[in-house]
Amino acid sequence: MSVEKLSQVLETERDSQEMSDQLPFHYVEISRLLFDHARDNIPNLYMVRSLIEDIRNVRFHKVETDLEGFNGRTIAVKIKNLSAMEVNIVRPFIGKALQAFYKHDSPELIPDPERVSDRRPQVVNNAPRVSIIYTWKYFLYPLFKFCLCLR
């Protein structure tokens, strides 16, 4: 955890659109343990801590950018080189959003004209239907961003 190496990783993260593979999977947890239990052995402790936070923020911004492209036709999400902490933060939101998309795009909700009997009158539901895209854009995604700010 030298300042030079972390500065290089930060520059790589800023310059690339994809997540860097230069960091260990548990880089946040490892750095936290070192800051808590071996702070006397880390030269330039405050600079190292600042660089780790900057790297973390740049990576979270990349995750947010990837999630902005999320829509009702998304089947799976593939983001390479996420750290353990990033996976654990993103997992609940992506899972719930995909479930909501599948629920609202389910073929059972769309009436099949061949199966509907002509004898029964069609019940028209004029209630406004909330778009799942609207729900993601104006509720789930801002909630996700808010939770990232709390960490």
C-alpha positions, 0 to 999 in steps of 0.5 A, a space after each residue: 500500500 504505497 502512495 505511488 502504487 495507489 496513485 497509479 491505481 487511481 489514475 488507471 481507474 480514472 482513465 479507464 471505463 472498466 474496473 481495474 483488476 489491479 486491486 485485491 477482491 477484498 481491498 477495502 476490508 484489508 485496508 480497514 484492518 491495516 488502518 485499525 491494527 497496523 497504523 504505525 507501520 503505514 508510512 503516509 497513513 493519511 495520504 494512503 487512506 485518502 487514496 483508498 477513499 478516492 479509488 473507492 469513490 471512482 469505482 462507485 461512480 463507475 457502478 452507478 454509470 453502469 446501472 444507469 443503463 438498466 432497463 426493462 429488457 435487462 436479463 443479466 448484469 455483468 460488471 467485471 472486477 468488482 470488489 467484495 464490498 461493491 458486490 455486497 452493496 449492489 447485489 440487493 438493488 440489482 436483484 430487486 430491480 430485476 425482479 420488479 422488471 420481470 414482474 411487470 414484463 411477465 407475459 401472464 399480465 398481457 391478455 392473450 386474444 385467442 384465450 379470451 372468450 368473446 362472450 365475456 365482456 372485457 373489463 377495462 382498467 383505466 387506472 394509471 399504470 406506473 412504469 417500472 422504468 419510472 420506478 427505477 429512475 425516480 425511486 430505486 436508483 436515487 435510493 441506491 445512490 443515497 445508500 452509497 453516500 451513507 457508507 
